[in-house]
Amino acid sequence: MKNNIRKLREDKQITQLELAYLAGVSRQAIIAIENNKYDPSIRLAFKFSHIFGKSIEELFCEEVEK
């Protein structure tokens, strides 16, 4: 699943560590999510939605294979 977390974080000018604190996860989790190595739980997706003021659909999109 692709996501826009890195871009939104950079637009908001917060560090990975700050986002991790706000979301209640480790910095390593943020790195993995931003690199599309880990899909967050629905609970964490809702936290990101609240932090960035975006819908979950605006944060995450399914990768379509051709």
Contact map, one row per residue, 1 for C-alpha under 8 A:
111000000000000000000000000000000001001000000000000000000001111000
111100000000000000000000000000000001000000000000000000000001111000
111111000000000000000000000000001101000000000000000000000011100000
011111110000000000000000000000000100000000000000000000000111000000
001111111000000000000000000000001100000000000000000000000010000000
001111111100000000000000000000000100000000000000000000000000000000
000111111110000000000000000000000000000000000000000000000000000000
000111111111000000000000000000000000000000000000000100000000000000
000011111111111100100000000000000000000000000000000000000000000000
000001111111111000000000000000000000000000000000000000000000000000
000000111111100000000000000000000000000000000000000000000000000000
000000011111110000000000000000000000000000000000000000000000000000
000000001111111000000000000000000000000000000000000000000000000000
000000001101111101100000000000000000000000000000000000000000000000
000000001100111111100000000000000000000000000000000000000000000000
000000001000011111110000001001100000000000000000000000000000000000
000000000000001111111000011000000000000000000000000000000000000000
000000000000011111111100000000000000000000000000000000000000000000
000000001000011111111110001001000000000000000000000000000000000000
000000000000000111111111111011000000000000000000000000000000000000
000000000000000011111111110000000000000000000000000000000000000000
000000000000000001111111000000000000000000000000001000000000000000
000000000000000000111111100000000000000000010011001000000000000000
000000000000000000011111110000000000000000000000000000000000000000
000000000000000000011011111011000000000000000000000000000000000000
000000000000000010011001111111000000000000000000000000000000000000
000000000000000110110000111111100000000000000000000000000000000000
000000000000000000000000011111110000000000000000000000000000000000
000000000000000000010000111111111000010000000000000000000000000000
000000000000000100110000111111111100000000000000000000000000000000
000000000000000100000000001111111110000000000000000000000000000000
000000000000000000000000000111111111110000000000000000000000000000
001010000000000000000000000011111111111100000000000000000000000000
001111000000000000000000000001111111100000000000000000000000000000
000000000000000000000000000000111111110000000000000000000000000000
111000000000000000000000000000011111111000000000000000000000000000
000000000000000000000000000000011111111000000000000000000000000000
000000000000000000000000000010011011111100000000000000000000000000
100000000000000000000000000000001001111110000000000000000000000000
000000000000000000000000000000001000011111111000000000000000000000
000000000000000000000000000000000000001111111000000000000000000000
000000000000000000000000000000000000000111111100000000000000000000
000000000000000000000000000000000000000111111110000000000000000000
000000000000000000000010000000000000000111111111000000000000000000
000000000000000000000000000000000000000111111111100000010000000000
000000000000000000000000000000000000000001111111110000010000000000
000000000000000000000010000000000000000000111111111000000000000000
000000000000000000000010000000000000000000011111111100010010000000
000000000000000000000000000000000000000000001111111111110010000000
000000000000000000000000000000000000000000000111111111000000000000
000000000000000000000110000000000000000000000011111110000000000000
000000010000000000000000000000000000000000000001111111000000000000
000000000000000000000000000000000000000000000000111111100000000000
000000000000000000000000000000000000000000000000110111110110000000
000000000000000000000000000000000000000000000000100011111110000000
000000000000000000000000000000000000000000001101100001111111000000
000000000000000000000000000000000000000000000000000000111111100000
000100000000000000000000000000000000000000000000000001111111100000
001110000000000000000000000000000000000000000001100001111111100000
111100000000000000000000000000000000000000000000000000011111110000
111000000000000000000000000000000000000000000000000000001111111000
110000000000000000000000000000000000000000000000000000000001111100
110000000000000000000000000000000000000000000000000000000000111110
000000000000000000000000000000000000000000000000000000000000011111
000000000000000000000000000000000000000000000000000000000000001111
000000000000000000000000000000000000000000000000000000000000000111
